[in-house]
């Protein structure tokens, strides 16, 4: 059995690659992805007929290069935040809302991006049904609205026609 493992060490490296990828899929922090890359390099060394000590050295060097060279660059790319990368609730901040029923600090609903939300007024006065508002913040499943600036229809910055959502 031991002799087979030595002769087919590429299979051990392949198993390690698969294990590291599976763990990476659960953790998503790129540590195990770098180890999988090192194990892949060890596997190719084994397939090329390299001795066991060389396979381990190649694994360690490749993993270190990936950890200190590629991982920081990849993490910076993943963590970049642009307006397009805002997710779910964050995208609603600043969006238009159509008030559906009288909305005050304690009650109300509004339509935001085609969905009906529980809404509350951030302003001192209530918002009337049919008026337009802007989403100021979201807390849980409640949107907090502020009255939209009043622009005459067709004027720059104002809606040309009522929102239909």
C-alpha positions as CSV (number, residue, x, y, z in Angstrom):
1,X,0.0,0.0,0.0
2,X,2.8,2.4,0.9
3,X,4.6,1.7,-2.3
4,X,1.4,2.4,-4.3
5,X,1.0,5.8,-2.5
6,X,4.6,6.7,-3.3
7,X,4.2,5.7,-7.0
8,X,0.9,7.5,-7.2
9,X,1.4,10.5,-5.0
10,X,-0.3,12.6,-7.6
11,X,-3.6,11.0,-6.3
12,X,-2.9,12.3,-2.8
13,X,-2.2,15.8,-4.2
14,X,-5.4,15.6,-6.2
15,X,-7.4,14.6,-3.1
16,X,-5.8,17.5,-1.2
17,X,-6.8,19.9,-4.0
18,X,-10.4,18.7,-3.8
19,X,-10.4,19.0,0.0
20,X,-9.0,22.5,0.0
21,X,-11.5,23.6,-2.6
22,X,-14.3,22.2,-0.6
23,X,-13.2,24.0,2.5
24,X,-12.7,27.2,0.5
25,X,-16.2,27.0,-0.7
26,X,-17.3,27.0,3.0
27,X,-15.0,29.7,4.3
28,X,-14.6,32.1,1.2
29,X,-11.5,33.7,2.6
30,X,-9.0,32.6,0.0
31,X,-6.6,30.8,2.4
32,X,-7.6,27.3,1.3
33,X,-7.7,28.4,-2.4
34,X,-4.0,29.3,-2.1
35,X,-3.3,25.9,-0.5
36,X,-5.2,24.2,-3.3
37,X,-3.0,26.0,-5.8
38,X,0.1,24.7,-4.0
39,X,-1.3,21.2,-3.9
40,X,-2.0,21.5,-7.6
41,X,1.7,22.4,-8.2
42,X,2.7,19.5,-6.0
43,X,0.5,17.2,-8.1
44,X,2.1,18.4,-11.4
45,X,5.5,17.8,-9.8
46,X,4.5,14.3,-8.9
47,X,3.1,13.7,-12.5
48,X,6.5,14.9,-13.9
49,X,8.2,12.2,-11.7
50,X,9.7,14.5,-9.1
51,X,10.7,12.9,-5.8
52,X,8.5,13.3,-2.7
53,X,10.7,15.9,-1.0
54,X,10.6,18.1,-4.2
55,X,6.8,17.8,-4.3
56,X,6.5,19.1,-0.8
57,X,9.0,21.9,-1.5
58,X,7.1,22.9,-4.6
59,X,3.8,22.8,-2.7
60,X,5.1,25.0,0.0
61,X,6.7,27.5,-2.4
62,X,3.6,27.7,-4.6
63,X,1.3,28.2,-1.6
64,X,3.5,30.9,-0.1
65,X,3.7,32.7,-3.5
66,X,-0.1,32.6,-3.8
67,X,-0.7,33.6,-0.2
68,X,1.6,36.6,-0.3
69,X,1.4,37.5,-3.9
70,X,-2.0,36.7,-5.3
71,X,-4.3,36.6,-2.2
72,X,-3.9,40.3,-1.3
73,X,-4.7,41.4,-4.9
74,X,-7.7,39.1,-5.1
75,X,-9.0,40.4,-1.7
76,X,-8.7,44.0,-2.8
77,X,-10.7,43.2,-6.0
78,X,-13.4,41.3,-4.0
79,X,-13.7,44.1,-1.4
80,X,-13.9,47.0,-3.9
81,X,-17.2,48.8,-3.3
82,X,-18.8,50.7,-6.1
83,X,-22.4,52.0,-6.6
84,X,-23.1,49.0,-8.8
85,X,-21.9,46.6,-6.1
86,X,-24.3,47.7,-3.5
87,X,-26.5,44.9,-2.4
88,X,-30.2,44.6,-1.6
89,X,-31.2,47.2,1.0
90,X,-28.3,49.5,0.3
91,X,-29.5,50.0,-3.3
92,X,-32.8,51.4,-2.1
93,X,-31.3,54.3,-0.2
94,X,-31.9,57.5,-2.3
95,X,-34.5,55.8,-4.5
96,X,-37.9,57.2,-5.4
97,X,-40.9,55.9,-3.6
98,X,-44.6,56.4,-4.3
99,X,-46.7,56.8,-1.2
100,X,-49.7,54.5,-1.3
101,X,-51.5,55.4,1.9
102,X,-51.1,58.2,4.5
103,X,-47.6,57.8,5.9
104,X,-46.6,59.3,9.2
105,X,-44.0,58.4,11.9
106,X,-46.2,55.5,13.0
107,X,-48.0,54.1,9.9
108,X,-48.0,54.0,6.1
109,X,-47.0,52.1,3.0
110,X,-45.1,53.0,-0.2
111,X,-44.1,51.3,-3.4
112,X,-40.4,51.1,-4.0
113,X,-39.1,49.5,-7.2
114,X,-42.4,47.7,-7.7
115,X,-42.6,46.3,-4.2
116,X,-44.9,47.5,-1.4
117,X,-43.0,48.4,1.8
118,X,-44.1,49.4,5.2
119,X,-43.1,53.0,5.3
120,X,-42.6,55.8,7.9
121,X,-42.1,59.5,7.4
122,X,-38.7,60.9,8.4
123,X,-40.2,64.4,8.0
124,X,-42.2,66.2,10.7
125,X,-45.4,66.0,8.7
126,X,-47.3,63.1,7.1
127,X,-46.9,62.2,3.4
128,X,-50.1,62.0,1.4
129,X,-51.1,59.1,-0.9
130,X,-49.9,59.6,-4.5
131,X,-47.0,61.9,-3.5
132,X,-43.4,61.0,-4.3
133,X,-40.8,60.6,-1.6
134,X,-37.1,59.5,-1.3
135,X,-35.9,56.5,0.7
136,X,-33.7,57.9,3.5
137,X,-32.9,54.7,5.3
138,X,-34.2,51.1,5.8
139,X,-34.6,49.5,9.2
140,X,-35.7,45.9,9.1
141,X,-38.6,45.8,6.7
142,X,-39.5,49.4,7.1
143,X,-38.5,52.2,4.7
144,X,-38.1,55.7,6.1
145,X,-39.1,58.3,3.6
146,X,-38.5,62.0,3.2
147,X,-40.7,64.2,0.9
148,X,-39.2,64.4,-2.6
149,X,-38.1,67.9,-3.7
150,X,-40.9,69.7,-5.5
151,X,-39.9,70.3,-9.2
152,X,-42.4,71.4,-11.8
153,X,-43.0,68.6,-14.4
154,X,-40.4,68.5,-17.0
155,X,-37.9,70.7,-15.1
156,X,-34.3,69.5,-14.8
157,X,-34.1,67.2,-11.8
158,X,-37.8,66.6,-11.5
159,X,-39.9,63.8,-12.9
160,X,-41.4,64.4,-16.3
161,X,-44.4,62.2,-15.5
162,X,-45.7,60.5,-12.4
163,X,-43.9,57.3,-11.4
164,X,-45.8,54.2,-12.4
165,X,-44.6,51.2,-10.4
